[in-house]
Amino acid sequence: MSTVDMQPAADAPKRRAERPRLGPNYRKVYLATAFSNVGDGMAGIAYPWLASAITRNPLLVAIVAGVQRLPWLFFTLPAGVITDRVDRRKAMVSMDVLRGAFTVLIAFAVLGEQDVLPGPDELDTVVGTRTGLYLLLLVATLLLGCAEVLRDNCNQTFLPSIVAPEHLEQANGRIWGIESAANTFVGPPIGSFLLVAAFSLPFFVDAGTFFAAAALIALIPGTFRASRPEHASGGTWRDDLREGVRWLWAHPLLRAMAIILGVMNMASMLSGSVLILYAQDVLRVTPLTFTLMGFGFAVGAIVGSYAAPWLSKRLGSGTCLALTLWSGALTQVAVGLVSWWPVVAVVFAVGTMLGSTWNVITVSLRQTIIPSHLLGRVNSVYRFFAWGMMPIGAAIGGFTVWVVDLSASREMALRSVWFVSGVIHLGLFLVGRRLLTTERLEAARAAAIGSAAQPEG
């Protein structure tokens, strides 16, 4: 097996110029993404319906969503240090294998309860909470979340080592596109049909997709351990972590971007954590219509992912980010007002189209301007702010519904979180339009590329 060591930033332009445009290694990553996201799409149907079959308490359902995101709050920073210390490819393979193993355990647990769990059309018969299965679901989602944190951080820091910087927006756009197609077009219908056939089936198939993804990444040759420059600090974990935190905090653009994204994700989780209850109790969906409604996410995300490089050049990257924040305010309020799931699907399409544009632009920017030997740590600090707020949003969402439900109707309680989220998005638009301008984004990109092109003195 050949060795592909990651070199210091000064050697990057020459090395990257010799690489193919995207190449066979990228195609393996692309296919692995497709497989794992088919499983994620099935899980996106199976896990919420499992939670709602175990309990109808909105706070307990929201806690499941919050626990799944909790590792982004407490494990993201250690994951960044790990990413910069290990072979990133091997870490991705290991995490996919672990996620497959955890999912198999859930599948067997559900199989054992399959005869007593209510079917998709019998959720109104749920009384109380199946405590044992609920606790197992919490533990499993927590472990899956930890593995996802490290795997995703390695994935984002791995991609710049196989794709040239000028092609990162294209590469990330295609990755986001196939994620969306597999996650919302392919996976959910399969998950719905498997769910109707047997509650445990989606979980068994989901486990298989993780193992398939691990096998594909394992086929990529080379060693992908970050090389440290001689002047870089090193030694203890605390030193490594402090270096990553200092670098991000000293970069005003990335610092503002991370905080804005964190608040935006928190606001989205206010409503997203109880989406399954909103869909069931207000929109009156079945597993099949819930899947069809989710196609709105897919259409918007695919269009946004592939259009992002063009939109970024045509409108300016800062304008695209502002449009994402503005659309978030409009779409959250719109969903809270309507009662027909096809309209919600259209609104989701609009929101996720611009949301995908945000992802492609900001991820590509980070991969370009953060030095290679710091990419894992700085990326993890960024995601600590960006994703660590999600479990907080989930808890606030579930608590808000529970409180409003005490003095208003169940329907109004479930609608209220959408309105609160919309107001927060509006505030973020007013702040982000001033801080995340096209001029600031392009200046940061140009400075990073210019610095990397200069030889070491």
Residue pairs with C-beta under 8 A, 6 or more apart in sequence:
1 221
1 222
2 221
2 222
3 222
3 223
4 161
4 221
4 222
4 223
4 224
5 223
5 225
5 227
6 161
6 224
6 225
6 226
6 227
6 372
6 373
7 15
7 227
7 372
8 227
8 229
8 372
8 373
8 456
9 371
9 372
9 373
9 451
9 452
10 452
10 454
10 455
10 456
12 165
12 372
12 452
13 452
13 453
16 164
16 165
17 164
19 162
19 163
19 164
21 164
21 167
22 163
22 167
22 170
22 171
23 162
23 163
25 162
25 220
25 221
26 159
26 162
26 163
26 171
28 216
28 217
28 219
28 220
29 155
29 158
29 159
29 162
29 175
29 216
29 217
29 220
30 174
30 175
30 178
31 216
32 96
32 212
32 213
32 214
32 216
32 217
33 175
33 178
33 179
33 182
33 213
34 178
34 181
34 182
35 182
35 209
35 212
35 213
35 216
36 96
36 209
36 210
36 212
36 213
37 178
37 179
37 182
37 183
37 187
38 182
38 183
38 186
38 187
38 190
38 209
39 103
39 187
39 205
39 206
39 207
39 208
39 209
39 210
40 182
40 183
40 187
40 206
40 209
41 182
41 183
41 184
41 185
41 186
41 187
41 188
41 190
41 191
42 187
42 188
42 190
42 191
42 194
42 202
42 205
42 206
42 209
43 103
43 187
43 191
43 202
43 203
43 206
44 183
44 184
44 187
44 188
44 191
44 294
45 187
45 188
45 191
45 192
45 195
45 202
45 287
45 290
45 291
46 191
46 194
46 195
46 199
46 202
46 203
46 206
47 64
47 137
47 141
48 61
48 275
48 276
49 120
49 195
49 276
49 287
50 110
50 117
50 137
50 199
51 60
51 61
51 64
51 134
51 137
51 276
52 61
52 123
52 126
52 276
52 277
52 280
53 117
53 118
53 123
53 126
53 199
54 117
54 126
54 129
54 130
54 133
54 134
54 137
55 61
55 126
55 128
55 129
55 130
55 134
56 123
56 126
56 277
57 129
58 274
58 277
58 398
58 401
58 402
58 405
58 413
58 414
59 398
59 399
59 401
59 402
60 129
60 134
60 398
61 273
61 274
61 276
61 277
61 398
62 273
62 274
62 394
62 395
62 397
62 398
62 399
62 401
63 138
63 394
63 395
63 398
64 137
64 138
64 141
65 269
65 272
65 273
65 394
66 269
66 273
66 390
66 391
66 392
66 394
66 395
66 398
67 138
67 141
67 142
67 145
67 391
68 141
68 142
68 144
68 145
69 145
69 269
69 387
69 390
69 391
69 394
70 142
70 145
70 391
71 142
71 145
71 146
71 148
71 149
72 145
72 149
72 383
72 384
72 387
72 388
72 390
72 391
73 384
73 387
73 388
73 389
73 390
73 391
73 392
75 145
75 146
75 149
75 150
76 149
76 153
76 380
76 381
76 383
76 384
76 387
76 388
77 241
77 244
77 245
77 380
77 381
77 384
78 237
78 241
78 380
79 149
79 150
79 153
79 376
79 380
80 153
80 241
80 244
80 376
80 377
80 378
80 379
80 380
80 381
81 237
81 240
81 241
81 244
81 376
81 377
81 380
82 91
82 150
82 376
83 91
83 150
83 153
83 154
83 157
83 226
83 375
83 376
83 377
83 379
83 380
84 157
84 226
84 240
84 244
84 373
84 374
84 375
84 376
84 377
85 225
85 240
86 225
87 223
87 224
87 225
88 154
88 157
88 158
88 161
88 224
88 225
88 226
88 376
89 154
89 158
89 217
89 218
89 220
89 222
89 223
89 224
91 150
91 151
91 154
92 151
92 154
92 155
92 158
92 214
92 217
93 214
93 217
93 218
94 214
95 147
95 148
95 150
95 151
95 154
96 151
96 210
96 211
96 213
96 214
96 217
97 210
97 211
97 214
98 143
98 147
99 144
99 147
99 148
99 151
99 210
100 207
100 208
100 209
100 210
100 211
100 214
101 207
102 140
102 143
102 144
102 147
103 140
103 144
103 203
103 206
103 207
103 210
104 203
104 204
104 207
105 140
106 136
106 137
106 140
106 203
107 200
107 203
107 204
107 206
107 207
108 200
109 133
109 136
109 140
110 117
110 133
110 199
110 200
110 203
111 198
111 199
111 200
113 130
113 133
113 199
114 198
114 199
114 200
117 130
117 199
118 125
118 126
119 196
120 195
120 196
120 286
120 287
121 286
123 280
149 383
153 376
153 379
153 380
153 383
154 376
156 363
156 366
156 367
156 379
157 226
157 367
157 375
157 376
157 379
158 224
159 168
159 171
159 172
159 175
159 367
160 168
160 367
160 368
160 372
160 375
161 224
161 372
162 220
163 171
165 367
165 368
165 449
168 364
168 367
168 368
169 308
169 309
169 312
169 360
169 361
169 364
170 309
172 359
172 360
172 363
172 364
172 367
173 305
173 306
173 308
173 309
173 360
174 305
174 306
175 305
176 301
176 304
176 305
176 308
176 356
176 359
176 360
177 301
177 302
177 305
177 306
179 301
179 305
180 297
180 298
180 301
180 302
180 305
180 352
180 356
181 298
181 302
183 297
183 298
184 294
184 295
184 297
184 298
184 301
185 295
185 298
185 302
188 290
188 291
188 294
188 295
189 291
190 202
190 205
191 202
191 291
192 287
192 288
192 290
192 291
194 201
194 202
194 205
195 201
195 202
195 287
196 287
226 372
226 373
226 375
226 376
227 372
227 373
228 234
228 373
229 373
232 243
232 373
233 239
233 240
233 243
234 240
240 377
241 377
243 374
243 377
244 374
244 376
244 377
244 378
244 380
244 381
245 377
245 381
247 370
247 374
247 377
247 378
248 254
248 255
248 258
248 378
248 381
248 382
249 255
251 369
251 444
253 435
253 436
253 440
253 441
253 444
254 366
254 369
254 370
254 378
254 382
254 444
256 432
256 435
256 436
257 362
257 382
257 436
258 381
258 382
258 383
258 385
258 386
259 385
260 325
260 428
260 431
260 432
260 435
260 436
261 358
261 362
261 385
261 386
262 385
262 386
262 387
262 388
262 389
263 389
263 424
263 428
264 325
264 328
264 424
264 425
264 428
265 386
265 387
265 389
265 390
265 393
266 389
266 390
266 392
266 393
266 396
266 424
267 328
267 332
267 393
267 420
267 421
267 424
267 425
267 428
268 328
268 332
268 390
268 393
268 421
269 389
269 390
269 391
269 392
269 393
269 394
269 397
270 393
270 394
270 396
270 397
270 400
270 417
270 420
270 421
270 424
271 278
271 332
271 335
271 336
271 397
271 417
271 418
271 421
272 393
272 394
272 397
273 393
273 394
273 395
273 397
273 398
274 397
274 398
274 401
274 414
274 417
276 290
277 401
277 414
278 414
278 415
278 418
279 285
279 290
279 293
279 341
281 410
281 411
281 414
282 339
282 411
282 414
282 415
283 293
283 339
283 340
283 341
283 344
284 341
285 293
285 341
289 341
290 341
292 341
292 345
293 341
293 342
293 344
293 345
293 348
294 345
294 348
295 345
296 344
296 345
296 346
296 347
296 348
296 349
296 352
297 348
297 349
297 352
298 352
299 349
299 353
300 348
300 349
300 350
300 351
300 352
300 353
300 354
300 355
300 356
301 352
301 353
301 355
301 356
302 356
303 349
303 353
303 356
304 352
304 353
304 354
304 355
304 356
304 357
304 360
305 356
305 357
305 359
305 360
307 353
307 357
308 320
308 356
308 357
308 359
308 360
308 361
309 360
311 320
311 357
312 320
312 357
312 360
312 361
315 323
316 438
317 361
317 365
317 438
317 441
317 442
318 436
318 437
318 438
318 439
318 440
318 441
319 438
320 354
320 357
320 358
320 361
321 358
321 361
321 362
321 432
321 436
321 441
322 429
322 432
322 433
322 436
323 354
323 357
324 354
324 355
324 357
324 358
325 425
325 428
325 429
325 432
325 433
326 425
326 426
326 429
327 350
327 351
327 354
327 355
328 351
328 355
328 421
328 422
328 425
328 428
328 429
329 422
329 423
329 425
329 426
329 429
330 422
331 347
331 348
331 350
331 351
331 422
332 351
332 418
332 419
332 421
332 422
332 425
333 418
333 419
333 422
334 347
335 344
335 347
335 348
335 418
336 415
336 416
336 417
336 418
336 419
336 422
337 415
338 344
338 347
361 441
365 441
365 444
365 445
366 375
366 378
366 379
366 382
367 375
368 445
368 448
368 449
369 444
369 445
369 447
369 448
370 378
370 379
370 448
397 417
400 413
400 416
400 417
400 420
401 413
401 414
401 416
401 417
402 413
403 413
404 412
404 413
404 416
405 413
408 416
